Amino acid sequence: MNLIKSDKCFTTFEDIFAEEDEEDSVCEIETLEYLKILLLWAKENFQYKSQTGVIVREEAELAL
């Protein structure tokens, strides 16, 4: 499970179940880059769903 905190500049992901000696329990990314990743994921997801017939192509295009 992750804890996600976001502000104007950075988005931070923290693994709340990480062991204390693990160095990789926190990841920080610029919020703008994080939003780009989310938008790309959404675009690919809607395209995949329209190709597989889960949603109508027009509905996917409208969402994009």
C-alpha positions as CSV (number, residue, x, y, z in Angstrom):
1,M,0.0,0.0,0.0
2,N,1.2,3.5,-0.8
3,L,0.6,6.9,0.7
4,I,0.5,9.5,-2.0
5,K,1.0,13.2,-1.3
6,S,1.0,15.9,-3.9
7,D,1.6,19.6,-4.0
8,K,2.3,22.2,-6.7
9,C,5.8,21.0,-7.3
10,F,6.2,17.3,-6.3
11,T,4.2,14.1,-5.8
12,T,5.6,11.8,-3.2
13,F,4.8,8.0,-3.0
14,E,5.6,6.3,0.3
15,D,5.4,2.6,0.9
16,I,3.9,2.4,4.4
17,F,4.7,-1.3,4.7
18,A,8.3,-1.0,3.8
19,E,10.9,-2.4,6.2
20,E,12.9,0.2,8.1
21,D,16.1,-0.7,6.5
22,E,14.7,-0.4,2.9
23,E,16.0,2.7,1.1
24,D,13.4,2.6,-1.7
25,S,10.4,3.3,0.5
26,V,9.9,6.8,-0.8
27,C,9.7,8.0,-4.4
28,E,9.4,11.6,-5.4
29,I,8.4,12.8,-8.9
30,E,7.6,16.3,-10.3
31,T,3.8,16.8,-10.2
32,L,3.7,17.9,-13.8
33,E,5.5,14.7,-14.9
34,Y,3.1,12.6,-12.8
35,L,0.1,14.2,-14.4
36,K,1.6,13.5,-17.8
37,I,1.9,9.8,-16.9
38,L,-1.7,9.7,-15.6
39,L,-3.0,11.4,-18.8
40,L,-1.0,9.0,-21.0
41,W,-2.3,6.0,-19.0
42,A,-5.9,7.3,-19.4
43,K,-5.5,7.8,-23.1
44,E,-4.1,4.3,-23.6
45,N,-6.8,2.8,-21.3
46,F,-9.6,4.4,-23.3
47,Q,-8.1,3.3,-26.6
48,Y,-7.7,-0.3,-25.4
49,K,-11.3,-0.4,-24.1
50,S,-12.6,0.9,-27.4
51,Q,-10.6,-1.6,-29.4
52,T,-11.8,-4.5,-27.2
53,G,-15.4,-3.4,-27.3
54,V,-15.8,-2.6,-23.6
55,I,-16.8,1.0,-24.5
56,V,-18.1,2.5,-27.8
57,R,-15.4,4.2,-29.8
58,E,-17.3,7.6,-29.8
59,E,-17.4,7.4,-26.0
60,A,-13.6,6.8,-25.8
61,E,-13.0,9.7,-28.2
62,L,-15.2,12.0,-26.1
63,A,-13.4,11.0,-22.9
64,L,-10.0,11.8,-24.6
